[in-house]
């Protein structure tokens, strides 16, 4: 073990933090936008893509993902989200779970 770290500290540093279904859906919308257009979606685009009614809900989701290490916000730039850790988006992937309400809105 490195100096000053216990086994618990090293496990917590490498273990992925869980995401709610809304956070996973948000990550998938962001990943899809970056893959298709090369830029992150705006908060308005996330709001409509997720079927939310306010930007504050999007803000909370995005900042929860930043806190968990899935996204990074680049200061002073438009569409300033960078994906650091990907969430599975393939339907054949056993870890792929889309919340029922988002799947219904998308017609899947």
C-alpha positions as CSV (number, residue, x, y, z in Angstrom):
1,X,0.0,0.0,0.0
2,X,1.2,3.5,-0.7
3,X,2.2,5.5,2.4
4,X,-0.8,6.9,4.2
5,X,-3.5,4.9,2.4
6,X,-5.5,2.1,3.9
7,X,-7.1,-0.7,1.8
8,X,-10.5,1.0,2.2
9,X,-9.1,4.3,0.8
10,X,-7.7,2.5,-2.3
11,X,-10.9,0.6,-2.9
12,X,-13.0,3.7,-2.7
13,X,-10.7,5.6,-5.0
14,X,-11.1,3.0,-7.8
15,X,-14.7,1.8,-7.3
16,X,-17.2,3.4,-9.7
17,X,-19.9,5.4,-8.0
18,X,-23.4,4.3,-8.7
19,X,-25.7,6.4,-11.0
20,X,-29.4,6.8,-10.8
21,X,-31.5,6.0,-13.8
22,X,-31.9,9.7,-14.6
23,X,-28.1,10.2,-14.4
24,X,-27.5,7.3,-16.7
25,X,-30.1,8.7,-19.2
26,X,-28.4,12.1,-19.0
27,X,-25.0,10.5,-19.7
28,X,-26.4,8.6,-22.7
29,X,-27.9,11.8,-24.1
30,X,-24.6,13.6,-23.7
31,X,-22.6,10.7,-25.2
32,X,-25.0,10.4,-28.2
33,X,-24.7,14.1,-28.9
34,X,-20.9,14.1,-28.7
35,X,-20.6,11.0,-30.9
36,X,-23.0,12.4,-33.6
37,X,-22.1,16.1,-33.6
38,X,-18.8,16.3,-31.9
39,X,-20.0,18.8,-29.2
40,X,-21.8,18.4,-25.9
41,X,-25.5,19.3,-25.9
42,X,-26.6,22.6,-24.3
43,X,-28.7,22.5,-21.1
44,X,-31.8,23.3,-23.3
45,X,-31.0,20.3,-25.5
46,X,-30.5,18.1,-22.5
47,X,-33.7,19.4,-21.0
48,X,-35.7,18.4,-24.2
49,X,-33.8,15.2,-24.7
50,X,-34.5,14.0,-21.2
51,X,-38.1,15.4,-21.2
52,X,-37.5,17.6,-18.2
53,X,-39.3,20.8,-17.5
54,X,-36.6,23.0,-16.1
55,X,-32.9,23.8,-16.6
56,X,-32.4,23.5,-12.8
57,X,-33.1,19.8,-13.0
58,X,-30.5,19.4,-15.8
59,X,-28.0,21.5,-13.8
60,X,-28.4,19.2,-10.8
61,X,-28.0,16.1,-12.9
62,X,-24.9,17.4,-14.7
63,X,-23.3,18.5,-11.5
64,X,-24.0,15.2,-9.8
65,X,-22.2,13.5,-12.8
66,X,-19.3,16.0,-12.4
67,X,-19.1,15.2,-8.7
68,X,-19.0,11.4,-9.5
69,X,-16.2,11.8,-12.0
70,X,-18.2,11.0,-15.2
71,X,-18.1,14.6,-16.6
72,X,-15.7,17.6,-16.5
73,X,-16.9,21.1,-17.0
74,X,-14.5,23.3,-19.1
75,X,-14.8,26.9,-17.8
76,X,-15.5,29.8,-20.1
77,X,-16.7,27.8,-23.1
78,X,-20.0,27.0,-24.6
79,X,-21.1,23.4,-24.5
80,X,-18.4,22.9,-22.0
81,X,-18.9,19.2,-20.9
82,X,-16.2,16.6,-21.4
83,X,-17.0,12.9,-20.9
84,X,-14.4,11.3,-18.6
85,X,-16.1,8.0,-18.0
86,X,-18.5,6.4,-20.4
87,X,-21.8,4.7,-19.6
88,X,-22.8,1.7,-21.8
89,X,-25.2,2.6,-24.6
90,X,-25.5,-0.6,-26.5
91,X,-28.8,-2.4,-26.0
92,X,-27.0,-5.8,-26.1
93,X,-24.8,-4.8,-23.2
94,X,-26.2,-6.3,-20.0
95,X,-25.4,-3.1,-18.1
96,X,-27.6,-1.1,-20.4
97,X,-30.7,0.0,-18.6
98,X,-32.8,2.9,-19.9
99,X,-35.5,4.2,-17.6
100,X,-39.0,3.3,-18.8
101,X,-40.1,6.9,-19.1
102,X,-37.2,8.0,-21.3
103,X,-37.6,4.8,-23.4
104,X,-41.3,5.6,-23.9
105,X,-40.6,9.3,-24.9
106,X,-38.0,8.0,-27.4
107,X,-40.3,5.4,-28.7
108,X,-38.1,2.4,-27.8
